[in-house]
Amino acid sequence: YFESEVGKGTTFFIEIPLIIPPAETDAGIPAESILESEVAAKKILVVDDELAIQNLLKEFLRPEGQVDIASDGMIGWEKLEKQRYDLIILDIKMPKVDGITLYQRIQREKSDLIQKIIFITGDDFDEKTKSFLEKNKVRYITKPFDLIKLRQLLHA
């Protein structure tokens, strides 16, 4: 698909389905099967406004447990009010309520969740974003992200 804005240009998006073959363990059992049985109770919240990223992360994180999606920080906060999450993957730049604003609210009202947040951003060169990431010493990964690095962050 594409997005076009007069005077600004056109951006084309190509979505390729993610296929991750299950890794074999020493016993010949797919690692995903073991992972699902061991951590099926994990609850993960993905807060990102991009449908492609939502779908990618939902599919990628499925072996980790239950994955809920929120398309902006306001919806993310509503979900945090109703449900307890073990992991929150949070985009920085979003419409309505951005990731930094949601992070600050979590810091004020649900500070025990701060260590459970991993930021994803495609804008780590922006001064405000860079300053926020450095000042708060938060875990983050840049878009487009490497799924192997993301998995390492999940289990760090």
C-alpha positions in Angstrom: 0.0 0.0 0.0 1.1 3.6 -0.1 0.6 7.0 1.5 0.8 10.2 -0.4 0.8 13.8 0.6 0.8 16.7 -1.8 4.1 18.5 -1.7 5.7 15.9 0.6 5.9 12.8 -1.6 4.7 9.3 -1.5 5.8 6.4 0.7 5.3 2.8 -0.5 4.9 0.0 2.1 5.5 -3.6 1.3 4.4 -6.2 3.9 6.0 -9.6 3.8 4.6 -12.3 6.0 6.8 -13.5 8.8 7.6 -17.2 8.9 9.7 -18.3 11.8 10.5 -22.0 11.7 10.4 -23.5 15.2 13.9 -24.2 16.6 14.7 -27.8 17.6 15.9 -28.5 21.1 18.3 -31.2 22.0 15.4 -33.6 22.6 14.1 -32.9 19.1 11.0 -31.0 20.5 10.3 -27.7 18.9 11.4 -24.9 21.3 8.1 -23.1 20.7 6.2 -26.0 22.3 8.3 -25.9 25.4 8.1 -22.1 25.5 4.3 -22.2 25.2 3.9 -24.6 28.0 6.3 -22.8 30.3 5.2 -19.2 29.9 1.6 -19.4 28.6 0.5 -17.3 31.5 2.4 -14.2 30.3 0.3 -11.3 29.3 1.8 -8.8 26.8 0.5 -5.5 25.7 1.7 -4.0 22.4 1.0 -0.3 22.0 1.7 0.8 18.4 -0.3 2.7 15.8 1.0 0.8 12.8 -1.2 -2.2 11.8 1.8 -4.0 10.2 3.8 -3.7 13.4 0.8 -4.8 15.5 0.3 -7.9 13.3 4.0 -8.8 13.3 4.4 -8.5 17.0 1.2 -10.4 17.8 2.4 -13.3 15.6 6.0 -13.1 16.9 4.9 -12.9 20.6 2.2 -15.6 20.4 4.5 -18.3 21.8 5.2 -16.1 24.8 1.6 -15.9 26.0 -1.5 -13.7 25.5 -0.9 -10.6 23.4 -3.3 -7.6 23.5 -3.0 -4.7 21.1 -3.6 -1.0 21.5 -3.3 1.5 18.7 -2.4 4.5 20.8 -1.5 5.5 24.3 -5.0 6.3 25.4 -6.3 2.8 24.5 -3.1 1.3 26.1 -3.8 3.1 29.4 -7.4 1.8 29.3 -6.1 -1.7 28.9 -3.6 -1.2 31.7 -6.4 -0.1 34.0 -8.3 -3.3 33.4 -5.5 -5.9 33.1 -2.2 -6.7 34.7 0.6 -7.2 32.1 4.0 -8.9 32.4 5.5 -7.0 29.4 4.6 -3.8 27.6 6.0 -3.1 24.1 5.5 0.6 23.5 6.0 2.8 20.4 7.2 6.3 21.0 5.5 8.2 18.2 1.7 7.7 18.0 -1.3 9.9 17.4 -3.5 11.1 20.4 -1.3 9.9 23.3 2.3 9.1 22.4 4.5 6.5 24.1 6.4 9.1 26.2 3.2 10.5 27.6 2.0 7.0 28.4 5.3 6.1 30.0 5.1 9.2 32.2 1.6 8.3 33.3 2.7 4.7 34.1 5.6 6.2 36.0 3.3 8.3 38.2 0.4 5.9 38.7 1.7 2.3 38.1 5.5 2.7 38.7 5.9 -1.1 39.3 5.3 -1.6 35.5 8.2 0.7 34.4 10.7 -2.2 34.3 8.3 -4.2 32.1 8.4 -1.7 29.2 10.4 -2.1 26.0 10.2 0.8 23.6 10.2 0.4 19.8 10.9 3.5 17.7 11.7 4.4 14.2 12.7 7.9 15.3 15.7 7.5 17.6 17.6 10.2 15.7 15.0 12.8 16.8 16.5 14.9 19.7 13.4 14.7 21.9 13.3 10.9 21.5 17.1 10.4 21.9 17.1 12.6 25.0 14.2 10.7 26.5 15.8 7.3 25.9 19.1 8.4 27.3 17.7 10.2 30.3 15.3 7.4 31.4 17.7 4.5 30.6 14.9 2.4 29.2 15.1 -0.7 27.1 14.4 0.0 23.4 14.9 -1.3 19.9 14.8 0.7 16.7 12.5 0.0 13.7 12.9 -1.8 11.5 13.9 -4.1 14.2 15.7 -7.5 14.2 13.4 -10.1 15.7 16.4 -12.0 17.2 17.5 -8.8 19.1 13.9 -8.3 20.2 13.7 -11.8 21.6 17.0 -11.2 23.5 15.5 -8.1 25.0 12.4 -10.0 26.1 14.4 -12.4 28.0 17.1 -10.0 29.4 
